Amino acid sequence: MNKKRWIAIATVAGLLGTTAAAQATGLIQKVSGVLRSDVTVTIDGEKTSLHPIYVNGQAYLPVREEAAALGYELHYDAKNKTIELKTTGEEEAADYIDWMGIVQDVQKLEDGSYKINTIGTGGANWMILTADKDTVVKDAEGKSVPLDELKPGAQILAQYGPIVAMSYPGQSHAASITVQAQRLIQESAILSVKQTDDGWQVQFGETKDGAAQPSLTLNAGKETRLVDVEGQPLSWSDFKEGDQVRAYYGPIMTKSLPPQSPLFYLVKLTKADTLAPAAQQEFRDLAWKQLADESKSHVKTKQEEAAVAIVDAKGAPVLPSTDEQKKKFEELQAAGGKLVTVTYSTDQDELLGPLVAAFDLDSKEFVGYFVRR
């Protein structure tokens, strides 16, 4: 991926690091406009998914002044409905951002790219990486790894950016992914958890006739990371017998009974954080019915493959469109309620971020969409 081209896209799309940085330039103001998806934007002859916003009959690309400052000139071809950004000189290449984490889920999109759901080891705890033909994927020995062989449980070192969609979780294009190890996965209830002289020990198995019968013992040390489903850090006091968890461990296993292995990630899956497959599909169907035809025309995710998650209502960036939805959302926030989100990838993600519909977990009422930047 050409770094210079990416920093140009970042500037034109207005996806700079923080809102504060953008505000400092004095460019932010509220306007009403129409997003023209039939007008394309190319950079140095290469098409992008950017589209201009028309305000009072004029076409605008956000943060135009910053793009010019980086050495880009804008040319509009009215006949072909094309906006061209051309470089006027050599710009300093932007640095990629390093990311270490574990792959939770890999989803192939209709355009052939892959959306990789990861939790990390620091900084931003939760990140969605997009990988495509420009992404270099290799193993620890430098051998090429086909994208379709990337699996949940892969512990990776990635370089992404320099742009990050201002969504939750953050989303960005992965320039490179190095698979450092392929961890095994155990998703079930904890049989026992206890502190030992060397750290902590987590056992899985079953109880028969009042006696514990462990089938797997995982040993945790300083390298073990304890998190929730959004990658937020937890402590050992948050885990107890009977908790539903997902453990990433191994691949080294002892030949003892029960077998033992080192534990690297322990993710707590509370009942509020998980939905049965049938329930997930129900919310996907509800979300699809909410989408206007115009919105559906931009969706890249298959209807039955939209990501479904449960999040706290408090702090969720929901924008209700009716007074009834606003009242419902405020009640959920006050009561500490939960939302079910259904997320679609669109051809406008680089400019606006993904499309996220939000529902009340209990009543299944639609409360609005997440704010899109």
C-alpha positions as CSV (number, residue, x, y, z in Angstrom):
1,M,0.0,0.0,0.0
2,N,1.4,3.3,-1.1
3,K,1.9,5.4,2.1
4,K,1.8,8.7,0.3
5,R,-1.5,7.9,-1.3
6,W,-3.0,6.8,2.1
7,I,-2.0,10.1,3.8
8,A,-3.7,12.0,1.0
9,I,-6.9,10.0,1.5
10,A,-6.6,10.6,5.2
11,T,-6.4,14.4,4.7
12,V,-9.1,14.6,2.1
13,A,-11.5,12.4,4.1
14,G,-10.9,14.5,7.2
15,L,-10.0,11.4,9.2
16,L,-7.2,13.0,11.2
17,G,-6.2,11.7,14.6
18,T,-8.6,13.6,16.9
19,T,-11.5,16.0,16.7
20,A,-9.5,18.5,18.7
21,A,-6.8,18.6,15.9
22,A,-9.4,19.3,13.3
23,Q,-11.1,21.9,15.4
24,A,-7.8,23.7,15.9
25,T,-7.7,24.4,12.1
26,G,-11.0,26.3,12.4
27,L,-12.5,24.2,9.6
28,I,-15.4,22.6,11.5
29,Q,-18.9,24.0,11.0
30,K,-22.3,22.5,10.7
31,V,-23.7,22.4,7.1
32,S,-26.4,20.6,5.3
33,G,-25.5,18.8,2.1
34,V,-26.0,15.8,-0.2
35,L,-23.5,13.0,-0.6
36,R,-23.1,12.3,-4.4
37,S,-22.2,8.6,-4.8
38,D,-22.2,9.0,-8.6
39,V,-19.2,11.3,-8.6
40,T,-15.9,9.6,-8.1
41,V,-12.6,10.8,-6.6
42,T,-9.3,9.6,-7.9
43,I,-5.8,10.2,-6.5
44,D,-2.9,10.1,-9.0
45,G,-5.1,8.1,-11.4
46,E,-6.3,5.5,-8.8
47,K,-9.9,5.4,-7.8
48,T,-11.0,5.8,-4.2
49,S,-14.3,5.2,-2.4
50,L,-14.5,8.9,-1.6
51,H,-17.4,11.0,-2.8
52,P,-18.0,14.7,-2.6
53,I,-20.7,16.4,-0.6
54,Y,-22.8,19.0,-2.4
55,V,-23.8,22.0,-0.4
56,N,-25.9,24.7,-2.1
57,G,-24.9,23.2,-5.5
58,Q,-21.2,23.2,-4.8
59,A,-19.0,20.1,-4.5
60,Y,-16.8,19.9,-1.4
61,L,-14.1,17.5,-0.1
62,P,-13.5,17.9,3.6
63,V,-10.3,19.5,4.8
64,R,-9.3,20.8,1.4
65,E,-6.9,23.2,2.8
66,E,-4.9,20.5,4.5
67,A,-4.8,18.5,1.3
68,A,-3.3,21.5,-0.5
69,A,-0.8,22.0,2.3
70,L,0.5,18.5,1.6
71,G,1.1,19.3,-2.0
72,Y,-2.1,18.1,-3.7
73,E,-4.0,20.1,-6.4
74,L,-7.7,19.4,-7.0
75,H,-9.1,19.3,-10.6
76,Y,-12.7,18.7,-11.4
77,D,-13.7,17.1,-14.8
78,A,-17.4,18.1,-15.1
79,K,-17.9,16.0,-18.3
80,N,-16.8,12.8,-16.7
81,K,-17.9,13.7,-13.2
82,T,-14.4,13.0,-11.8
83,I,-12.5,14.9,-9.1
84,E,-8.7,14.4,-9.5
85,L,-6.1,15.0,-6.8
86,K,-2.6,15.3,-8.2
87,T,0.6,15.5,-6.3
88,T,2.8,18.6,-6.9
89,G,5.9,17.2,-5.2
90,E,7.2,14.5,-2.9
91,E,5.6,14.4,0.5
92,E,6.9,12.8,3.6
93,A,5.5,9.3,3.9
94,A,3.4,8.7,6.9
95,D,4.4,6.0,9.4
96,Y,2.2,3.0,9.9
97,I,1.0,2.1,13.4
98,D,2.0,-1.2,15.0
99,W,-0.6,-3.5,16.4
100,M,-0.2,-6.7,18.4
101,G,-3.1,-8.8,19.2
102,I,-5.2,-12.0,18.7
103,V,-7.7,-12.6,15.9
104,Q,-11.3,-13.2,17.2
105,D,-13.1,-13.5,13.9
106,V,-12.4,-13.3,10.2
107,Q,-15.1,-12.3,7.7
108,K,-14.8,-12.3,3.9
109,L,-16.6,-9.4,2.2
110,E,-18.3,-9.4,-1.2
111,D,-15.5,-7.4,-2.7
112,G,-13.0,-10.1,-1.8
113,S,-11.4,-8.2,1.1
114,Y,-11.4,-9.5,4.7
115,K,-12.6,-7.9,7.9
116,I,-10.5,-9.1,10.9
117,N,-11.8,-8.6,14.4
118,T,-8.9,-8.3,16.8
119,I,-8.2,-7.5,20.5
120,G,-4.8,-6.0,21.3
121,T,-2.2,-5.8,23.9
122,G,-2.3,-2.1,24.6
123,G,-3.4,1.3,23.4
124,A,-6.6,0.8,21.5
125,N,-7.8,-2.5,22.9
126,W,-10.2,-3.4,20.1
127,M,-9.5,-3.0,16.4
128,I,-11.1,-4.0,13.1
129,L,-8.5,-4.5,10.4
130,T,-9.3,-4.6,6.7
131,A,-7.0,-6.8,4.6
132,D,-7.0,-7.0,0.8
133,K,-4.7,-7.7,-2.2
134,D,-2.4,-4.9,-1.0
135,T,-1.9,-6.4,2.4
136,V,1.3,-8.4,2.9
137,V,0.5,-11.5,5.1
138,K,3.3,-13.7,6.2
139,D,4.2,-16.1,9.0
140,A,7.0,-15.7,11.6
141,E,9.5,-17.1,9.2
142,G,8.6,-14.7,6.4
143,K,6.7,-17.1,4.3
144,S,3.6,-15.8,2.5
145,V,0.2,-16.7,4.1
146,P,-2.9,-16.6,1.9
147,L,-5.6,-14.4,3.4
148,D,-8.2,-17.1,3.3
149,E,-5.9,-19.2,5.7
150,L,-6.0,-16.5,8.4
151,K,-8.0,-18.0,11.3
152,P,-9.4,-17.0,14.7
153,G,-6.7,-17.6,17.3
154,A,-3.9,-16.2,15.2
155,Q,-1.6,-14.1,17.3
156,I,-0.5,-11.3,15.0
157,L,1.8,-8.3,14.6
158,A,0.2,-5.9,12.2
159,Q,0.9,-2.5,10.7
160,Y,-2.1,-0.4,9.8
161,G,-3.1,3.2,8.9
162,P,-2.1,5.9,9.0
163,I,-5.9,6.6,8.8
164,V,-8.3,5.1,11.3
165,A,-12.1,5.4,11.0
166,M,-13.4,7.3,14.0
167,S,-15.8,4.5,14.9
168,Y,-16.0,2.1,17.8
169,P,-14.2,-0.1,17.5
170,G,-11.6,1.7,15.4
171,Q,-11.2,0.4,11.8
172,S,-8.3,0.7,9.5
173,H,-6.5,-0.9,6.5
174,A,-3.8,-3.4,7.4
175,A,-0.6,-2.8,5.3
176,S,1.0,-5.9,6.7
177,I,0.2,-8.8,9.0
178,T,2.7,-11.2,10.5
179,V,1.2,-14.4,12.1
180,Q,3.5,-15.0,15.1
181,A,1.6,-18.1,16.4
182,Q,-1.6,-20.0,16.0
183,R,-3.3,-20.3,19.4
184,L,-5.9,-23.0,20.3
185,I,-9.3,-21.9,21.5
186,Q,-11.4,-23.1,24.3
187,E,-14.9,-21.6,24.8
188,S,-16.8,-22.9,27.7
189,A,-17.6,-22.4,31.4
190,I,-14.7,-22.2,33.9
191,L,-14.6,-25.4,36.1
192,S,-12.2,-23.8,38.6
193,V,-9.8,-20.8,38.8
194,K,-7.1,-20.5,41.5
195,Q,-3.9,-18.8,42.3
196,T,-0.7,-20.9,42.4
197,D,2.9,-20.3,43.4
198,D,3.7,-19.6,39.7
199,G,0.7,-17.4,38.8
200,W,-2.9,-18.6,38.2
201,Q,-4.5,-21.8,36.9
202,V,-7.7,-22.1,35.0
203,Q,-9.4,-25.5,34.5
204,F,-12.1,-26.6,32.2
205,G,-14.2,-29.8,32.3
206,E,-17.3,-31.0,34.0
207,T,-18.6,-32.0,37.4
208,K,-20.0,-35.6,37.9
209,D,-21.5,-36.9,41.1
210,G,-20.3,-33.8,42.9
211,A,-16.6,-34.3,41.8
212,A,-14.7,-32.0,39.4
213,Q,-13.3,-33.8,36.4
214,P,-11.0,-31.4,34.6
215,S,-10.2,-32.0,30.9
216,L,-7.9,-29.1,30.3
217,T,-5.6,-27.0,32.6
218,L,-4.3,-23.6,31.5
219,N,-1.4,-21.9,33.3
220,A,-1.4,-18.1,33.4
221,G,1.7,-16.0,33.8
222,K,2.8,-12.4,33.3
223,E,2.2,-12.7,29.5
224,T,-1.5,-13.6,30.1
225,R,-4.0,-10.9,29.2
226,L,-7.4,-10.7,30.8
227,V,-10.1,-8.8,28.9
228,D,-13.8,-8.6,28.1
229,V,-15.2,-9.0,24.6
230,E,-14.3,-5.4,23.7
231,G,-10.7,-5.8,24.8
232,Q,-11.1,-3.8,28.0
233,P,-8.7,-5.0,30.7
234,L,-10.0,-7.2,33.6
235,S,-8.4,-8.6,36.7
236,W,-8.4,-12.1,38.2
237,S,-11.1,-11.1,40.7
238,D,-13.5,-10.7,37.7
239,F,-13.3,-14.5,36.9
240,K,-15.0,-17.2,38.9
241,E,-16.2,-20.8,38.6
242,G,-19.1,-21.0,36.1
243,D,-18.2,-17.9,34.1
244,Q,-18.4,-18.3,30.3
245,V,-15.0,-17.5,28.8
246,R,-13.0,-17.9,25.6
247,A,-9.4,-18.9,26.2
248,Y,-6.5,-18.6,23.7
249,Y,-3.7,-21.0,24.6
250,G,-0.9,-23.3,23.3
251,P,-0.2,-24.6,20.9
252,I,2.2,-26.5,23.1
253,M,0.4,-29.1,25.2
254,T,1.7,-31.6,27.8
255,K,0.9,-35.3,27.6
256,S,-0.4,-35.3,31.1
257,L,-4.0,-36.0,32.2
258,P,-5.5,-33.5,32.0
259,P,-3.3,-31.9,29.4
260,Q,-1.7,-28.5,30.4
261,S,-0.8,-25.5,28.3
262,P,0.2,-21.8,28.7
263,L,-2.7,-19.3,28.7
264,F,-2.2,-16.2,26.6
265,Y,-5.7,-14.5,26.4
266,L,-8.7,-15.1,28.6
267,V,-11.8,-13.3,27.4
268,K,-14.9,-13.1,29.7
269,L,-18.2,-13.8,27.9
270,T,-21.0,-12.7,30.2
271,K,-24.5,-13.7,29.3
272,A,-25.2,-10.1,28.3
273,D,-22.3,-10.3,25.8
274,T,-23.5,-13.4,23.9
275,L,-26.5,-14.1,21.7
276,A,-27.6,-17.5,20.3
277,P,-27.2,-17.8,16.5
278,A,-31.0,-17.6,16.1
279,A,-31.2,-14.4,18.1
280,Q,-28.4,-12.9,16.1
281,Q,-30.2,-13.6,12.9
282,E,-33.4,-12.1,14.3
283,F,-31.6,-8.8,15.0
284,R,-30.0,-8.9,11.5
285,D,-33.5,-9.2,10.0
286,L,-34.8,-6.4,12.1
287,A,-31.9,-4.2,11.1
288,W,-32.3,-4.9,7.4
289,K,-35.9,-3.8,7.5
290,Q,-34.8,-0.5,9.1
291,L,-32.4,0.3,6.2
292,A,-33.7,2.6,3.5
293,D,-33.2,1.5,-0.1
294,E,-30.6,4.3,-0.5
295,S,-28.6,2.9,2.4
296,K,-28.9,-0.7,1.2
297,S,-27.3,0.4,-2.1
298,H,-24.1,1.2,-0.3
299,V,-23.9,-1.9,1.9
300,K,-21.1,-4.4,1.1
301,T,-21.8,-6.9,3.9
302,K,-24.2,-9.8,3.1
303,Q,-27.4,-9.5,5.1
304,E,-26.9,-12.8,6.9
305,E,-23.2,-11.9,7.8
306,A,-23.6,-8.6,9.5
307,A,-21.7,-8.4,12.8
308,V,-24.0,-8.5,15.9
309,A,-22.8,-7.4,19.3
310,I,-24.1,-6.3,22.7
311,V,-22.8,-3.0,24.1
312,D,-23.7,-0.7,27.0
313,A,-26.3,1.9,26.2
314,K,-24.4,4.4,28.4
315,G,-21.7,6.1,26.2
316,A,-23.0,4.5,22.9
317,P,-22.9,7.2,20.1
318,V,-26.5,6.6,19.1
319,L,-28.4,9.4,17.2
320,P,-32.1,8.8,17.6
321,S,-34.3,10.2,14.8
322,T,-37.6,10.5,16.6
323,D,-38.7,11.8,20.0
324,E,-39.9,8.3,20.9
325,Q,-36.5,6.8,20.1
326,K,-34.7,9.6,22.0
327,K,-36.8,8.9,25.1
328,K,-36.2,5.1,24.9
329,F,-32.5,5.6,24.5
330,E,-32.3,8.0,27.5
331,E,-34.2,5.5,29.6
332,L,-31.8,2.7,28.6
333,Q,-28.8,4.9,29.5
334,A,-30.3,5.8,32.9
335,A,-31.1,2.2,33.7
336,G,-27.7,0.9,32.6
337,G,-29.3,-1.1,29.8
338,K,-27.8,-2.9,26.9
339,L,-28.0,-2.4,23.1
340,V,-27.7,-4.9,20.3
341,T,-25.7,-3.4,17.4
342,V,-25.8,-4.7,13.8
343,T,-22.9,-3.4,11.8
344,Y,-22.6,-3.1,8.0
345,S,-19.5,-2.4,6.0
346,T,-20.3,0.1,3.2
347,D,-18.6,1.7,0.2
348,Q,-18.6,5.0,2.2
349,D,-16.6,3.7,5.2
350,E,-13.4,5.6,4.5
351,L,-15.4,8.8,4.6
352,L,-18.2,8.1,7.1
353,G,-17.3,4.9,8.9
354,P,-19.5,1.8,9.1
355,L,-23.3,1.8,9.3
356,V,-24.4,0.6,12.7
357,A,-28.1,0.0,13.7
358,A,-28.9,-0.1,17.5
359,F,-31.8,-2.0,19.2
360,D,-32.9,-2.4,22.8
361,L,-31.7,-5.8,23.9
362,D,-34.8,-6.7,25.8
363,S,-37.7,-5.1,23.8
364,K,-35.9,-5.3,20.4
365,E,-37.1,-1.8,19.7
366,F,-35.0,0.2,17.2
367,V,-33.4,3.2,18.9
368,G,-31.3,4.7,16.1
369,Y,-28.0,4.6,14.2
370,F,-24.6,5.2,15.5
371,V,-23.2,8.6,14.5
372,R,-21.2,8.4,11.3
373,R,-18.3,10.8,10.9
